[in-house]
Amino acid sequence: MKKTLLLVLTSLMFSVMSWAQEAEDWRIHPDDANYKIYGTFETTFKANGEASYELTEVNPVGLSFPVENKYFGGETTRGNIYFTFDHVKYNGSPDFDNIALWTYDELLGKWVADVETGKEEDKATNTNEMTIMLVLDCSSSLMRKGSNGLDDVKSSAKSFIDVMLSSSRAGNIHIGIIGFSSMRETRTLPMQPLNSYSADQMKTFINSFEQGNGTALYKSFDDAVDMTAEYVRGLKKFAGAAIITFTDGLDNGSNNIEKRIGSKQAYFKYIQEEVLHQTISGLPYQSYTIFVPGGEDVKDPAVERKIIGELKLLAKQDDHFFNVHNTADLDRQFRYIAKSLIDSWKVLSCFISSGQNGKVCWTFGKKKVQPVAPKPTPKPIVKTPPFLYGVNVGLGLPVDIGTFDTGAGLDFQVGFDFAYPLADNFAIGCYASIGGGFTAGSGYLYNSYAYSGGMFKLSVGLLMEIGDLLDRPFIIGVSPCVGYGFSSAVSYVPLEVRFGRFLSDNWYLTGEVVLGIGGFSFEPAIRIGYNFGN
C-alpha cells in the first residue's frame, strides 16, 4: 500500500513539474524581451497593521511612461496585487495580451517564471478617463470639392466614433463635438461618456450638419480646450485629452468679446501664446489637425503655405498634422488618429502575488518558438513484381520404349527462362532448353542385342508465373512440340510440360516431363534455377 501511494505521489509530482515547464515555455525571459518593466516589490505594514504594497526602482524597457518614485498596489478579488502604469507609449507592436511575471531568485542567481499568478480577467486594464473634442469644419467651401465633401466629413467622424467605442470600457472615453462655420452657425454637442447609446446620439448630431458661411476656426479650437478643461474637473481618474480639428481653409471670422479678442489675428496670437501652452488637470493635451486644401480662400500657394504653417502650430508637433488632398481619404485618416490615441493612452495593469517580495520583471509577448523541422516522411517502399531472367540446370532420366527394344540414360540440361509481369500475380514469357547425354539398352528382333548411344534435345516453350509474384509464385511451362531431339539415332519432337515454384526470392525449382513424338521417348527431369531479374 505504501509503495502504491509513493508511486502515485511521484507520478503526480512529475505531472505538475511537466505542466509547469510547459506553462513556462511561452514566456519571454527578461534577458530576451524587447518590452519589459523591472521593479522591486515589497510588502510593508502601516502603524494600524494594514498591509501596503509598494513597487520601487521601476525601469521600463521598450516602453515609456512617467515613472514615479513609488507605486502603491491595489488588491484584486483573487488576492493578487496589481500596479497600474499610465500614459504608456511605445514603438513597434508589443503584445499586451500575454504578460509574464518573473521574480529574481537570489540563491539561484537567476530569473524564475511565476506560472501561478494568472491574468486577472476581473480587473479592467484601461479604466482611466480620456477626453476628446472633435472640431469639424462645415463651411460652404466644402461644396467646391464636390457634392460629397461634407458627407465625407460626416462619414469619417462617425467612423472615428466607432473605433473609439470599441475601446471605451464602461464609458471611460468622453467625446464632445463642435461643427463650425461662422460663429453664429457653429453648433456644439457637450462632452459625454462614450457608450453605445451616446454613440448613436453623436452620429445623429453629426448627420445634422449643414454647410454654412464663414470659418470660425480659432474660436472653435479655443472653445474646445475650454470645454475640456471644465469637463475634466468632474473626473476622478483623468488620464489625458485630445483636440482633433478638421478644416479646408483659413479662419475668417473669429473673435471673442468676453476675452477681449477683437480680430482673427489677435485670436491666433492668443492661441499661440496661451492656449497651446495650457494644461488640463496638470497634463498637456494632444492636438491633431487635418487639412484638405482647395477651399475658395486658399487659391494662392502662399496662402496655402500660411494655413499649413498655422495648422502645424495648432497640432503642436509635425507628425500630428495631416495634409489630405481628397475628402474621400478622410476616413482612413480619422481611423489612424483613433488608433494612435488608443495606443498612446494605453494603461497597463501588471499583477503579482503578495508574497513575491524582491526584484520582479514583467515581460510582454510570447517567446518565438523555433519551428521544428518536420521529420521527413519515409517514402513507402513500393515493390513492383520482378521480371524473370532465370538460368537453370537440370538432370533428366530419358527412357526409350521401342517395339523391339528398351533403354535408359542420363540427360544433362541447361536452360534460360524469361517472364514479363502483367499483373501482381501473373507473368508470361518463354523458355529455351538444351540438353545432351546418353542412353543404353537391349532389344530383340531376330536375335537379342545390346545398344548404346548419345542423345540430344532442344526445346522452346511458353512460360508462366502464377500467384503473388513477390511471394514465391508457381511456374508453369509448356513446349507444344517446338524443338528437336534424338536418342540412339532415333529422332523425335519433344512435347514438354513443366511445373515448379520459387524457393526464395531468387532460387526456384521445377520438374518436367518430356514425351518424344515420332520416336517414342519418355523423360522425367528436375531443374534448379536462379533468377537474376529480382
Helices and strands as residue ranges (DSSP letters): H 2-25, E 36-45, E 51-61, E 63-64, E 70-72, E 74-75, E 81-90, E 99-105, E 110-114, E 129-137, G 140-145, H 149-165, G 169-171, E 173-180, E 187-193, H 196-207, H 217-231, G 232-234, E 238-247, H 264-273, G 275-277, E 279-280, E 283-284, E 286-291, H 301-315, G 318-320, E 321-323, G 327-329, H 330-344, E 346-352, E 358-364, E 388-396, E 399-401, E 405-423, E 426-444, E 448-466, E 474-480, E 483-487, E 490-502, E 507-517, E 521-531
